[in-house]
Amino acid sequence: MEDVSEGTGIHFERVEAIAFGRWTPNPKERATIAEFLEVGIDDVVWGHNMDPRNVRYRRKGLEKDFQ
């Protein structure tokens, strides 16, 4: 991820969040990353893929089936 960050000029933390599906990049970031990777924009999955419930509740140590 460091090479992507350096090659695109996008902060490492942002690249990491995009790679792990915690952040959806804006169109300019998508184009920049796709160009760096030498792929088409449509060849990359750009959306969130994390369960928001996992971020909000399970990290706090609440019960697994908390509703």
C-alpha positions as CSV (number, residue, x, y, z in Angstrom):
1,M,0.0,0.0,0.0
2,E,2.9,2.3,0.6
3,D,3.9,2.1,-3.1
4,V,0.3,3.0,-4.1
5,S,0.4,6.0,-1.7
6,E,3.7,7.2,-2.9
7,G,2.8,6.6,-6.6
8,T,-0.5,8.4,-6.4
9,G,0.1,11.1,-3.9
10,I,-2.8,9.9,-1.8
11,H,-2.2,9.7,1.9
12,F,-1.3,6.2,3.2
13,E,-4.2,6.2,5.7
14,R,-6.6,6.9,2.9
15,V,-5.1,4.2,0.6
16,E,-5.3,1.7,3.5
17,A,-8.9,2.6,4.2
18,I,-9.8,2.2,0.5
19,A,-8.0,-1.2,0.3
20,F,-9.8,-2.5,3.4
21,G,-13.2,-1.3,2.2
22,R,-13.6,1.3,4.9
23,W,-13.6,4.3,2.5
24,T,-15.1,4.8,-0.9
25,P,-12.8,7.0,-3.0
26,N,-14.0,10.0,-4.9
27,P,-13.9,9.9,-8.7
28,K,-10.5,11.6,-8.9
29,E,-9.0,9.2,-6.4
30,R,-10.5,6.2,-8.4
31,A,-9.0,7.5,-11.6
32,T,-5.6,8.1,-10.0
33,I,-5.4,4.7,-8.3
34,A,-6.6,2.8,-11.4
35,E,-4.1,4.6,-13.6
36,F,-1.3,3.8,-11.1
37,L,-2.4,0.1,-11.1
38,E,-2.7,0.2,-14.9
39,V,-6.2,-1.1,-14.9
40,G,-9.6,0.3,-15.8
41,I,-11.7,2.1,-13.2
42,D,-14.4,-0.6,-13.7
43,D,-11.9,-3.4,-13.0
44,V,-11.7,-2.4,-9.3
45,V,-14.3,-2.8,-6.6
46,W,-14.6,0.6,-5.0
47,G,-17.5,0.4,-2.5
48,H,-17.7,-0.2,1.3
49,N,-17.6,-3.8,2.2
50,M,-17.6,-3.6,6.0
51,D,-20.6,-4.3,8.2
52,P,-21.2,-1.0,9.9
53,R,-22.7,-2.8,12.9
54,N,-19.3,-4.4,13.3
55,V,-17.6,-1.0,13.5
56,R,-20.1,0.6,15.8
57,Y,-21.0,-2.1,18.4
58,R,-18.6,-5.0,18.4
59,R,-15.5,-2.9,18.8
60,K,-16.9,-1.5,22.0
61,G,-17.1,-5.0,23.5
62,L,-20.9,-5.2,23.6
63,E,-22.7,-8.6,23.2
64,K,-22.4,-10.2,19.8
65,D,-26.2,-10.3,19.3
66,F,-26.8,-6.8,20.6
67,Q,-29.9,-5.2,18.9
